[in-house]
């Protein structure tokens, strides 16, 4: 088994956290998350993972609410690629939604 983990800064107060475990070239677990920093504290905004035995997206709120959406593609390699692309392309949208809820 091979574990890969890293963090990438994607904005002044934003980061992308990545963890995946693969065996023989096949992803068997992943967790990637977009986080934003508010007043020196990092908050998870959107997370994709394979916890609970299936690939899904969690959209989180400051209140602790979680909106869980299963991914239809259950091949974890494809699901991970989809999730990475979504977070890297749409993190500003997710941040805007998160901050509107915070301010609203």
Secondary structure as UniProt FT lines:
FT   STRAND          2..11
FT   TURN            12..13
FT   STRAND          14..23
FT   TURN            24..25
FT   STRAND          26..38
FT   TURN            39..40
FT   STRAND          41..49
FT   HELIX           51..53
FT   STRAND          56..60
FT   TURN            62..63
FT   STRAND          66..70
FT   HELIX           76..103
//
